[in-house]
Amino acid sequence: MIRLEKDIYPCLTLGNTAALNVGDEVFSIGTPLSEDLSQTVTKGIVSSFRVKDEIKYVQSDVGIHPGNSGGPLVSLDKGVVAVCVSGITSGPYTLGLNYFIPIEEALGALKVTRDAANS
């Protein structure tokens, strides 16, 4: 685990995916394609909640590209609600539909409690 001093480094609050609704505005932060584009922010809405192969996803039209994986999906009033995992494509074309792992699922997979993640 990496621990940073709270009063020196800003951090995002962990949210609750259950508080999200279809139509809520969300933002993705990432590094698409290369380091020159780090800290890129794109905006979209929550378009659905899905379960595929027993994995829960938040679906959004927020723009993501290769290199965004692992970046946060943020709601301005709910904090980090999910982690970017993949975009839906058809051949070489992106469809503007993207999947995000709910933050609760991501923390569970890492075996980290919300309390530990917020401390």
Buried (B, 14 or more C-beta within 10 A) or exposed (E): EEEEEEEEEEEEEBBBBEEBEEEBBBBBBBBBEEEEEEEBEBEBEBBEBEEEEEEBBBBBBBBBBEBBBEBBBBBEEBBBBBBBBBBEEEEEEBEBBBBBBBBBBBBEEEEEEEEEBEE
